[in-house]
Amino acid sequence: MVRVDKENYYLDVAEVVLERGTCLRRNFGAVIVNNDQIISSGYTGAPRGRKNCIDIGECIRKKLNIPRGERYELCRSVHAEANAIVHASREGMLGAKLYLVGKEVPSGEYVKNASSCSMCKRLIINSGISAVVIRLDKVKYKEIKTDIWIAEDEFLIGNKGY
C-alpha cells in the first residue's frame, strides 16, 4: 500500500465534503487545516433554512448564462471557502491552509483553473489563512500563498472574477 501525502489527504477530505454541495453548475469543498488538525469544512450551498438550487431545480446564473467569476450577488449559494471560514475560530485559522476542490456538476470533472472568487479571497485574507491549496487533478495541486493576493490586488489592476 502506498501512503498518500498530506496535501492530497486533505484534498481528498475536501473532495468528500464537496459531495454535500447543492449547486447545479459546480460544487466545491473546502477544509481548513492548522498544525495537522482539521479546523473546519464547508461546501457550496444556500444559507441555512433557504432552499438550495437542487431543491428548486434552477440556477439563476445558469438561466441567465452568466459567465463564471461574475455576478455572484445573484447566486443562492454561500461558497465553500466562506462556509468553512464562518464555522471556524479566528485563532484556529491564523497561519492555516485552506484546501479547495471543485467539480463540474454535469461531467464530474475537476474545475479547470479553479481559484477562490474575489469575495472569498477577501474573507481568506482577513481570516488569517496563509495559503490555499487547490486540486488540479487526482494527484496534482497548486499552492497559493495569500500574501500574493495582498500584493497583487486585482481591483487595483482591473481584474475581476477568477
HELIX and SHEET records of a PDB file:
HELIX    1   1 LYS A    6  LEU A   18  1                                  13    
HELIX    2   2 CYS A   53  ILE A   56  1                                   4    
HELIX    3   3 ILE A   60  LYS A   63  1                                   4    
HELIX    4   4 TYR A   72  LEU A   74  5                                   3    
HELIX    5   5 ALA A   80  VAL A   86  1                                   7    
HELIX    6   6 ARG A   90  MET A   93  1                                   4    
HELIX    7   7 SER A  118  SER A  127  1                                  10    
HELIX    8   8 ASP A  147  ALA A  151  1                                   5    
HELIX    9   9 GLU A  154  ILE A  157  1                                   4    
SHEET    1   A 5 GLN A  37  TYR A  43  0                                        
SHEET    2   A 5 ARG A  26  ASN A  34 -1                                        
SHEET    3   A 5 LYS A  97  GLU A 104 -1                                        
SHEET    4   A 5 ALA A 131  ARG A 135  1                                        
SHEET    5   A 5 TYR A 141  LYS A 145 -1                                        
END                                                                             
